[in-house]
């Protein structure tokens, strides 16, 4: 992993030097745009509307327009901002972990201790674990002041940026204000359906089906060349889901519970019993 930022976690007079790494990576199949007529690569150029010249990214400044007045901000101007110069991740407060709204969680980063002794780093990590608290911090990264949650994941401190309060939209849907009557039986069946799907979450059990199908499509086109036929790869299905709005909710719940139980029974039949597993081991 490549370090993207260096600084120090600060709370009170305690200073914890850290290196920051991006905790996630994109595995999407890379695609670029081409002309449908001849397959030529589509390129985008930054062009100045005054002189018509193509401008290199290094020669581009930023500007703010207000009431017809344009204020140009150079790279030196932006670098001179006090917040941009700061190399501190400042702890603002420690809050109960369940108070951090999942809606506000954004990009995660790993923090690595960046000193000869990791004692201060480990102390902070253990303190967060024992108190079940999340540190709310402020820092500046890439010309943006950011709010973030500092929490523990295994042995590592994770910094997860948060959306600002005014970036999360309020959900105001008139239909949800209408009075709806739910019967006891409907609630029981719904709970039974939830129970039939209950499991322990294992992220590795899930794959990105679209990216998997996209890779299959690319490989099939490479192998088949001009003779490629999409139906040979994926069949003739148009991908549309069966059904529409459920008319009889009770019947749909009953059928769903029954189907889920059948699937579970079929799965358990395929899996060897614990006794058989022990024998074969």
NORTAQUI-V409086 format. One record per pair of residues at least 24 apart in sequence whose ideal C-beta (glycine too) atoms are under 10 Angstrom apart, sorted by sequence separation. I is the first residue (numbers start at 1). J is the second residue. D is the distance in whole Angstrom. If there is no record, write none. Layout:
I/J/D, I/J/D
//
This chain:
1/25/9, 128/152/5, 135/159/9, 137/161/10, 125/150/10, 127/152/10, 137/162/9, 124/150/8, 125/151/10, 126/152/9, 134/160/9, 136/162/8, 125/152/5, 124/152/9, 125/153/10, 125/154/10, 128/157/8, 125/155/7, 97/128/9, 125/156/8, 109/141/9, 125/157/6, 91/124/9, 94/127/9, 122/155/9, 124/157/7, 94/128/8, 97/131/9, 98/132/8, 99/133/10, 100/134/5, 107/141/10, 121/155/10, 96/131/9, 97/132/6, 99/134/8, 121/156/10, 122/157/10, 96/132/7, 97/133/6, 98/134/9, 100/136/8, 121/157/7, 94/131/7, 96/133/7, 97/134/5, 99/136/9, 95/133/6, 96/134/8, 94/133/4, 95/134/6, 107/146/9, 109/148/8, 111/150/8, 93/133/9, 94/134/7, 95/135/8, 106/146/9, 108/148/9, 93/134/10, 94/135/5, 95/136/6, 106/147/9, 107/148/9, 108/149/9, 109/150/10, 93/135/8, 94/136/8, 106/148/8, 92/135/8, 93/136/5, 104/147/8, 105/148/10, 106/149/10, 108/151/9, 110/153/8, 113/156/10, 91/135/5, 92/136/5, 93/137/9, 105/149/7, 112/156/8, 113/157/9, 90/135/10, 91/136/7, 92/137/6, 104/149/8, 108/153/8, 111/156/7, 112/157/9, 89/135/9, 90/136/10, 91/137/5, 92/138/6, 110/156/6, 111/157/4, 90/137/6, 91/138/9, 110/157/8, 111/158/7, 89/137/5, 90/138/5, 109/157/9, 110/158/6, 111/159/6, 88/137/9, 89/138/8, 90/139/7, 100/149/5, 109/158/7, 110/159/8, 88/138/9, 89/139/4, 90/140/10, 108/158/6, 109/159/5, 88/139/7, 89/140/9, 100/151/8, 108/159/7, 109/160/7, 86/138/9, 87/139/9, 88/140/9, 89/141/9, 97/149/9, 107/159/9, 108/160/5, 109/161/8, 86/139/7, 87/140/9, 107/160/7, 108/161/8, 86/140/6, 95/149/9, 97/151/7, 106/160/7, 107/161/5, 83/138/9, 85/140/8, 92/147/8, 97/152/10, 105/160/6, 106/161/4, 107/162/10, 83/139/9, 84/140/6, 92/148/10, 94/150/9, 104/160/9, 105/161/8, 106/162/6, 83/140/4, 84/141/9, 89/146/9, 104/161/9, 105/162/7, 106/163/6, 82/140/9, 84/142/9, 104/162/5, 105/163/8, 106/164/10, 81/140/8, 84/143/6, 86/145/9, 89/148/8, 91/150/7, 103/162/10, 104/163/5, 190/249/9, 193/252/10, 197/256/9, 83/143/9, 84/144/9, 100/160/9, 103/163/8, 104/164/8, 189/249/9, 193/253/6, 196/256/8, 197/257/10, 83/144/9, 84/145/9, 89/150/8, 101/162/9, 104/165/8, 106/167/9, 189/250/7, 192/253/8, 193/254/9, 196/257/6, 81/143/8, 83/145/6, 100/162/8, 101/163/9, 189/251/10, 191/253/10, 192/254/9, 193/255/10, 195/257/9, 196/258/9, 104/167/8, 186/249/6, 189/252/9, 190/253/6, 193/256/5, 194/257/10, 196/259/9, 197/260/6, 79/143/9, 81/145/10, 101/165/9, 103/167/10, 104/168/6, 186/250/6, 189/253/4, 192/256/9, 193/257/5, 196/260/4, 78/143/6, 103/168/6, 185/250/7, 188/253/9, 189/254/6, 192/257/5, 193/258/10, 195/260/9, 196/261/6, 199/264/10, 103/169/9, 183/249/9, 187/253/10, 190/256/9, 191/257/10, 193/259/10, 194/260/10, 196/262/10, 197/263/10, 101/168/8, 182/249/10, 183/250/8, 186/253/7, 189/256/8, 190/257/9, 193/260/7, 196/263/9, 197/264/9, 75/143/10, 185/253/9, 189/257/6, 192/260/9, 193/261/10, 196/264/7, 20/89/8, 185/254/10, 192/261/9, 17/87/10, 89/159/7, 18/89/7, 15/88/9, 16/89/9, 16/91/10, 10/87/10, 14/91/9, 10/88/5, 11/89/9, 7/86/8, 8/87/7, 9/88/8, 10/89/7, 11/90/8, 12/91/8, 7/87/4, 8/88/6, 9/89/5, 10/90/5, 11/91/4, 6/87/7, 7/88/6, 8/89/7, 9/90/8, 10/91/7, 11/92/9, 62/143/9, 5/87/8, 7/89/6, 8/90/9, 9/91/7, 11/93/9, 7/90/10, 11/94/8, 24/107/7, 5/89/9, 23/107/8, 24/108/6, 22/107/8, 23/108/4, 24/109/9, 22/108/8, 23/109/5, 24/110/10, 21/108/10, 22/109/6, 23/110/5, 21/109/6, 22/110/8, 23/111/10, 20/109/5, 21/110/5, 19/109/10, 20/110/7, 21/111/8, 18/109/10, 19/110/9, 20/111/6, 21/112/7, 18/110/9, 19/111/7, 20/112/8, 18/111/4, 19/112/4, 18/112/6, 19/113/8, 20/114/9, 16/111/8, 17/112/10, 18/113/6, 19/114/5, 17/113/7, 18/114/5, 16/113/7, 17/114/4, 18/115/9, 16/114/9, 17/115/5, 16/115/8, 17/116/10, 15/115/9, 17/118/10, 9/111/7, 16/118/9, 18/120/10, 16/119/9, 17/120/8, 18/121/7, 5/109/8, 7/111/10, 9/113/10, 16/120/5, 17/121/8, 4/109/8, 15/120/7, 16/121/5, 5/111/10, 6/112/10, 8/114/8, 14/120/6, 16/122/10, 18/124/10, 7/114/9, 8/115/9, 16/123/9, 6/114/6, 16/124/6, 1/110/8, 3/112/8, 14/123/8, 16/125/10, 14/124/8, 1/112/9, 3/114/9, 9/120/8, 8/120/10, 9/121/8, 11/124/8, 9/124/7, 11/127/10, 20/139/9, 20/141/8, 11/135/7, 9/135/8, 11/137/9, 10/137/9, 9/137/7, 10/139/10, 9/139/9, 23/153/8, 8/139/10, 7/139/7, 7/140/9, 23/156/9, 5/139/9, 7/141/9, 5/140/10, 21/156/10, 23/158/6, 5/141/6, 23/159/9, 4/141/8, 5/142/9, 23/160/8, 4/142/9, 21/159/10, 11/150/9, 18/157/8, 20/159/7, 9/150/7, 16/157/9, 18/159/9, 9/157/8, 9/159/9, 5/159/10, 29/208/10, 28/208/8, 27/208/8, 29/210/9, 28/210/9, 29/211/6, 28/211/6, 29/212/9, 31/214/8, 27/211/7, 29/214/5, 28/214/8, 29/215/6, 31/218/9, 29/217/9, 29/218/7
//
